[in-house]
């Protein structure tokens, strides 16, 4: 079990800035992805205000790219909303995992952390929540990580849009691969027992098997199968 030693003078401020520091590696991985989005939006003829508004109010990288493509194809707005909803269904799994840690917080906290819930913020926050210590301010760590990621996403969207004309065919550069590499690096240290390893392996294989499903549904299927396999493995390896 991972035990983190927390200083006696732990505070809201220290947790907040620790969260900001904790998410820096994922922010670095997100920078190319955000720049590509801003550049593609610029090259697609989107306005600066429209592009920034999408990052500010949607705040979901893969969904923003999909919405951008659908808007370019003059797809009906209701269909775009439904598509973005389906793509972001994985966040429901994240939210369920966070319930034990935030259920006693005031509604304003739940709303804020829910809006800022991303793959990156969840990965960093759940690791902090799972650490065994007596800090009553772990949600401030979550807040710092989520807010820092949000601010970063806005800034790199602006940078990508501003430099868009200087980055032809940005989507074909493959810079978004940096995000995948970052997540792999974040995941590996947590594979500490057989159920975890089995769950991850099954998820990875199923993601490849179902990657052709529309609207990123393959990701949802792979995630569910990975969770099921991990839970099943716990029954086979209870002491692992």
C-alpha positions in Angstrom: 0.0 0.0 0.0 1.3 3.4 -0.9 1.6 5.6 2.2 2.4 9.3 1.7 3.9 11.2 4.6 2.1 14.5 4.9 3.8 17.4 6.8 2.1 18.6 10.1 1.5 22.0 8.6 -0.7 20.6 5.7 -3.2 23.2 4.5 -5.6 24.0 1.8 -3.0 26.1 0.1 -0.3 23.4 0.2 -2.7 20.8 -1.1 -3.8 23.1 -3.9 -0.2 23.8 -5.1 0.7 20.2 -4.7 -2.1 19.4 -7.1 -0.8 22.0 -9.5 2.6 20.3 -9.4 1.2 16.8 -9.6 -0.5 17.4 -12.9 2.4 19.1 -14.7 3.6 15.9 -16.5 0.1 15.5 -18.0 -0.1 19.2 -18.9 3.1 18.8 -20.9 1.5 15.8 -22.7 -1.6 17.9 -23.4 0.2 20.9 -24.9 0.7 19.4 -28.4 -2.9 18.2 -28.4 -4.3 21.6 -27.5 -2.1 23.4 -30.1 -3.3 21.0 -32.8 -6.9 21.7 -31.9 -6.4 25.5 -32.0 -4.5 25.2 -35.3 -7.1 22.9 -36.9 -9.9 25.2 -35.8 -8.1 28.2 -37.4 -7.4 26.3 -40.6 -11.0 25.2 -40.7 -12.3 28.8 -40.7 -13.5 28.9 -37.1 -13.5 32.3 -35.4 -11.3 33.0 -32.5 -14.2 33.5 -30.2 -15.9 30.3 -31.3 -12.7 28.3 -30.8 -11.9 29.7 -27.4 -15.6 29.3 -26.3 -15.5 25.6 -27.2 -12.4 25.1 -25.0 -13.9 27.1 -22.2 -17.3 25.5 -22.1 -16.8 22.0 -23.6 -13.3 21.4 -22.2 -12.8 17.9 -23.6 -10.1 17.4 -26.2 -11.4 14.4 -28.1 -15.0 15.7 -28.0 -13.9 19.1 -29.3 -12.1 17.5 -32.3 -15.2 15.4 -33.1 -17.5 18.4 -32.7 -15.2 20.4 -35.0 -15.4 17.8 -37.7 -19.2 17.6 -37.4 -19.6 21.4 -37.5 -17.4 21.5 -40.7 -19.8 18.9 -42.2 -22.8 21.0 -41.3 -24.2 18.3 -39.0 -27.4 19.1 -37.1 -26.7 20.6 -33.6 -28.8 18.0 -31.7 -26.7 15.2 -33.3 -23.5 17.0 -32.4 -24.6 17.3 -28.8 -25.6 13.6 -28.6 -22.3 12.5 -30.2 -20.2 14.6 -27.7 -22.3 13.1 -24.9 -21.6 9.6 -26.0 -17.8 10.2 -26.4 -17.7 11.6 -22.9 -19.6 8.7 -21.2 -16.3 7.5 -19.8 -16.4 10.4 -17.4 -19.4 8.7 -15.8 -17.1 5.9 -14.7 -14.7 8.5 -13.3 -17.5 10.2 -11.4 -18.6 7.0 -9.8 -15.0 6.3 -8.6 -14.9 9.8 -7.0 -18.2 9.6 -5.2 -16.8 8.2 -1.9 -14.3 11.1 -1.7 -16.5 14.1 -2.7 -20.0 13.1 -1.6 -19.9 15.1 1.6 -18.6 18.3 -0.1 -20.9 21.3 -0.7 -22.8 21.4 -4.1 -20.5 24.2 -5.4 -17.5 21.9 -5.0 -19.3 19.0 -6.7 -20.3 21.2 -9.6 -16.9 22.7 -10.1 -15.0 19.5 -9.8 -17.5 17.8 -12.1 -17.2 20.4 -14.8 -13.4 20.3 -14.6 -13.3 16.4 -14.7 -10.9 15.2 -17.3 -8.8 12.1 -17.9 -5.8 13.9 -16.6 -7.4 15.5 -13.5 -9.0 12.2 -12.6 -5.8 10.2 -12.9 -3.9 12.7 -10.6 -6.8 13.2 -8.1 -7.7 9.5 -7.6 -4.0 8.8 -6.9 -4.0 11.4 -4.1 -7.4 10.3 -2.7 -6.0 6.8 -2.4 -3.0 7.8 -0.5 -3.2 6.8 3.2 -2.9 9.9 5.3 -5.1 12.1 7.5 -5.2 15.2 5.3 -8.8 16.7 5.3 -8.0 18.8 2.2 -7.4 16.3 -0.5 -10.2 17.9 -2.6 -8.0 21.0 -2.7 -5.3 18.9 -4.3 -8.0 17.8 -6.8 -9.1 21.4 -7.3 -5.5 22.6 -8.0 -4.8 19.9 -10.5 -8.1 20.4 -12.3 -7.9 24.2 -12.4 -4.3 24.2 -13.6 -5.3 21.8 -16.5 -8.2 24.0 -17.4 -6.2 27.2 -17.5 -3.5 25.4 -19.5 -6.0 24.1 -22.0 -7.3 27.7 -22.7 -3.8 29.0 -23.1 -2.6 26.3 -25.5 -5.9 26.6 -27.5 -5.1 30.3 -27.9 -1.5 29.5 -28.9 -2.6 27.0 -31.4 -5.2 29.2 -33.0 -2.8 32.2 -33.1 -0.1 30.1 -34.7 -2.5 28.1 -36.8 -1.5 29.6 -40.1 2.1 28.6 -39.4 1.3 25.0 -38.7 -0.1 23.5 -41.9 -1.8 20.0 -41.6 -1.2 20.1 -37.9 -3.5 17.1 -37.3 -1.2 15.0 -39.4 1.9 15.7 -37.4 1.1 13.0 -34.8 2.0 15.3 -31.9 -1.1 14.1 -30.0 0.8 10.8 -29.4 2.6 12.6 -26.6 -0.6 12.3 -24.5 -0.8 8.6 -25.0 2.9 8.2 -23.9 2.3 10.4 -20.9 -0.7 8.3 -19.7 1.2 5.0 -20.2 4.0 6.4 -18.0 1.4 7.5 -15.4 -0.3 4.1 -15.4 2.7 1.7 -15.1 3.6 2.5 -11.4 0.1 1.6 -10.3 0.2 -2.0 -11.8 1.1 -3.5 -8.5 -0.9 -6.7 -8.5 -2.3 -9.3 -10.9 -5.9 -8.0 -11.0 -4.7 -4.6 -12.0 -2.4 -6.0 -14.7 -5.2 -8.3 -16.0 -7.7 -5.4 -16.1 -5.3 -3.2 -18.0 -4.2 -5.9 -20.5 -7.8 -6.8 -21.2 -8.8 -3.1 -21.6 -5.9 -2.6 -24.1 -6.7 -5.7 -26.1 -10.4 -4.8 -26.3 -9.6 -1.2 -27.2 -7.8 -2.6 -30.3 -10.6 -5.1 -31.1 -13.4 -2.5 -30.9 -11.5 0.6 -32.1 -13.6 0.7 -35.3 -16.9 1.3 -33.4 -18.2 4.8 -34.0 -18.1 7.8 -31.6 -15.3 6.2 -29.5 -17.7 3.6 -28.2 -14.9 1.1 -28.4 -13.2 2.9 -25.5 -16.3 2.5 -23.4 -16.6 -1.2 -24.2 -13.0 -1.8 -23.5 -13.2 0.1 -20.2 -16.2 -1.9 -19.0 -14.6 -5.2 -20.0 -11.4 -4.2 -18.2 -13.3 -3.4 -15.0 -15.2 -6.7 -15.2 -12.0 -8.7 -15.8 -10.2 -6.9 -13.0 -13.0 -7.6 -10.5 -13.2 -11.2 -11.6 -9.4 -11.5 -11.2 -9.6 -10.3 -7.6 -11.7 -13.4 -6.8 -8.9 -15.6 -8.3 -6.0 -13.7 -6.7 -7.5 -12.4 -3.4 -4.1 -12.1 -1.7 -2.3 -10.5 -4.7 
